């Protein structure tokens, strides 16, 4: 595992080097934007493959439209409170 100090040290050094590189025109390389979009999605898929596989394995659906909704005894009063803009399940943390 990567120690936290080494992570922050490498991150800070990378940001500072990238910032300094912006001052020199030799590093101003034109890039076709669809290549950057493809690169972003490729990196996202490669880094999230394990997490997405874990969510699928445990049948976790991160969206509310795929989950069953259970109604309680006073579902009519909850529906009217939600329609009025109330937040029923919120508790101060």
Secondary structure, 3 states (H helix, E strand, C coil): CCCHHHHHHHHHHHHHHHHHHCCCHHHCCCCCHHHHHHHHHHHHHHHHHHHHHHHHHCCCCCCHHHCCCCCCCCHHHHHHHHHCCCCCCCCCC
